[in-house]
Amino acid sequence: MNAHEMAAAPERVEYAGAVYGSLLAASVVVGSTAEGGPPSAGELIVLLICTGVVFWLTHVYAQVVSHGYPAKPLSWRNVRTVARHEWPLAQASFPPAIAAAFASGLGMSDVVSAWVALCVAVAGQMAWAVTAAVRIHASTRVVIVSGVANLVLGLALVALKTVIAGH
């Protein structure tokens, strides 16, 4: 869908971006534990939000370039439309970041804060996938498969974090 089609379409949530953003956030948590344990909660929050925003900007750029530029003139209206459409990708990093901040604020360790952020990211990924399936009026079977498939993907990251943390 190009920027003009996005502008003409009724306002809708970009579920694919939200699912992808949640998986990205979970990956950030897992990847940040690879070297000697988890970062501090503050560092994890910055990593989550900055990674989400950088990927969002990259998606905006890719969409703008792939749908006409440089053949068509670049306009701020089109860029804003694409940016708004892709925003759920960045937004998906906020709940895990908030969860890490909340856990840290309650005096939990950085290890626990990272696990809380990871669980929130995986739960978000599942919730967005199920919501997307429900919103398109998919069958109950497709809704369940969407949830289970995203749970499996999330659990693969949890398993990876467990393996990494064990070394």
PLY file of the C-alpha trace (Angstrom):
ply
format ascii 1.0
element vertex 167
property float x
property float y
property float z
element edge 166
property int vertex1
property int vertex2
end_header
0.00 0.00 0.00
1.52 3.34 -1.00
1.28 6.62 0.93
-1.67 7.85 -1.17
-3.61 4.64 -0.58
-2.78 4.81 3.15
-4.12 8.37 3.31
-7.33 7.40 1.51
-7.92 4.28 3.61
-9.91 4.52 6.84
-7.75 4.82 9.97
-6.66 1.36 11.09
-4.11 -0.20 13.35
-1.09 -1.76 11.66
-1.20 -5.14 13.40
1.70 -6.61 11.43
3.91 -3.77 12.65
2.75 -4.26 16.23
3.40 -8.03 16.10
6.79 -7.44 14.50
7.63 -4.69 16.98
6.77 -6.94 19.92
8.98 -9.71 18.54
11.72 -7.13 18.00
11.39 -5.95 21.61
11.64 -9.54 22.86
14.74 -10.01 20.69
16.31 -6.86 22.15
15.83 -8.21 25.67
17.34 -11.57 24.70
20.23 -10.02 22.79
21.06 -7.60 25.58
21.74 -10.48 27.97
24.36 -12.15 25.77
27.38 -10.45 27.35
27.62 -11.02 31.07
24.02 -10.74 32.14
21.28 -8.23 31.56
21.90 -4.51 31.32
20.55 -2.25 34.02
16.83 -1.57 33.79
17.59 1.97 32.61
19.86 0.71 29.85
17.27 -1.88 28.82
14.57 0.79 28.60
16.78 2.95 26.37
17.69 -0.07 24.21
14.04 -1.05 23.78
12.75 2.40 22.90
15.68 3.39 20.69
15.59 0.10 18.79
11.84 0.42 18.24
12.19 3.99 16.99
15.15 3.18 14.71
13.28 0.25 13.13
10.20 2.46 12.75
12.25 5.14 10.96
13.78 2.45 8.76
10.35 1.13 7.84
9.13 4.64 7.07
12.13 5.22 4.82
11.69 1.85 3.09
7.99 2.45 2.46
8.53 5.96 1.10
11.34 4.86 -1.19
9.64 1.68 -2.37
6.41 3.46 -3.31
7.52 6.07 -5.77
10.48 8.15 -4.67
12.55 9.28 -6.56
10.21 8.92 -9.57
7.53 10.90 -7.71
8.27 14.06 -5.73
8.82 13.48 -2.04
6.28 15.26 0.18
6.07 15.68 3.93
2.40 14.70 3.75
3.31 11.28 2.34
6.12 10.83 4.85
3.79 11.72 7.75
1.12 9.34 6.44
3.58 6.47 6.19
5.09 7.34 9.58
1.67 7.26 11.22
0.87 3.94 9.53
4.14 2.35 10.69
4.03 3.80 14.24
2.72 0.58 15.91
6.14 -0.97 15.24
7.74 1.62 17.55
4.84 1.59 20.01
5.29 -2.12 20.62
8.55 -1.38 22.43
6.82 0.82 25.02
5.00 -1.84 27.13
8.16 -3.94 27.71
10.10 -0.75 28.52
7.40 0.38 30.95
7.34 -3.10 32.50
11.12 -2.98 33.03
10.82 0.47 34.60
7.97 -0.67 36.83
9.83 -3.81 37.96
12.94 -1.78 38.68
10.88 0.83 40.52
9.55 -1.95 42.75
13.14 -2.81 43.67
13.42 -5.92 41.53
16.82 -6.89 40.17
17.94 -6.22 36.61
17.55 -9.94 35.89
13.92 -9.89 37.02
13.28 -6.60 35.17
14.59 -8.19 31.96
12.41 -11.26 32.42
9.35 -9.08 33.07
10.09 -7.05 29.93
10.50 -10.25 27.90
7.23 -11.71 29.19
5.38 -8.47 28.40
6.87 -8.39 24.88
5.81 -12.00 24.21
2.34 -11.38 25.66
2.03 -8.29 23.46
3.07 -10.24 20.40
0.40 -12.86 21.09
-2.25 -10.27 21.90
-1.62 -8.28 18.70
-1.69 -11.44 16.57
-4.95 -12.64 18.12
-6.48 -9.16 17.89
-5.54 -8.95 14.22
-7.18 -12.31 13.52
-10.32 -11.32 15.42
-10.52 -7.94 13.65
-10.54 -9.59 10.22
-13.28 -11.94 11.44
-11.09 -15.02 11.09
-12.44 -18.34 12.18
-11.89 -19.47 15.75
-9.33 -21.94 14.45
-7.29 -19.18 12.76
-7.47 -17.03 15.90
-6.17 -19.92 17.99
-3.45 -20.80 15.47
-2.37 -17.13 15.39
-2.07 -17.06 19.16
-0.27 -20.40 19.39
2.12 -19.61 16.53
3.12 -16.35 18.18
3.43 -18.05 21.56
5.80 -20.60 20.00
7.88 -17.80 18.45
7.98 -15.99 21.78
8.85 -19.16 23.68
11.70 -19.77 21.24
13.12 -16.43 22.37
12.51 -17.31 26.01
14.40 -20.58 25.46
17.23 -18.68 23.79
17.41 -16.28 26.73
17.50 -19.22 29.13
20.37 -20.81 27.20
22.28 -17.52 26.98
21.72 -16.74 30.66
22.93 -20.23 31.57
26.38 -19.60 30.10
0 1
1 2
2 3
3 4
4 5
5 6
6 7
7 8
8 9
9 10
10 11
11 12
12 13
13 14
14 15
15 16
16 17
17 18
18 19
19 20
20 21
21 22
22 23
23 24
24 25
25 26
26 27
27 28
28 29
29 30
30 31
31 32
32 33
33 34
34 35
35 36
36 37
37 38
38 39
39 40
40 41
41 42
42 43
43 44
44 45
45 46
46 47
47 48
48 49
49 50
50 51
51 52
52 53
53 54
54 55
55 56
56 57
57 58
58 59
59 60
60 61
61 62
62 63
63 64
64 65
65 66
66 67
67 68
68 69
69 70
70 71
71 72
72 73
73 74
74 75
75 76
76 77
77 78
78 79
79 80
80 81
81 82
82 83
83 84
84 85
85 86
86 87
87 88
88 89
89 90
90 91
91 92
92 93
93 94
94 95
95 96
96 97
97 98
98 99
99 100
100 101
101 102
102 103
103 104
104 105
105 106
106 107
107 108
108 109
109 110
110 111
111 112
112 113
113 114
114 115
115 116
116 117
117 118
118 119
119 120
120 121
121 122
122 123
123 124
124 125
125 126
126 127
127 128
128 129
129 130
130 131
131 132
132 133
133 134
134 135
135 136
136 137
137 138
138 139
139 140
140 141
141 142
142 143
143 144
144 145
145 146
146 147
147 148
148 149
149 150
150 151
151 152
152 153
153 154
154 155
155 156
156 157
157 158
158 159
159 160
160 161
161 162
162 163
163 164
164 165
165 166
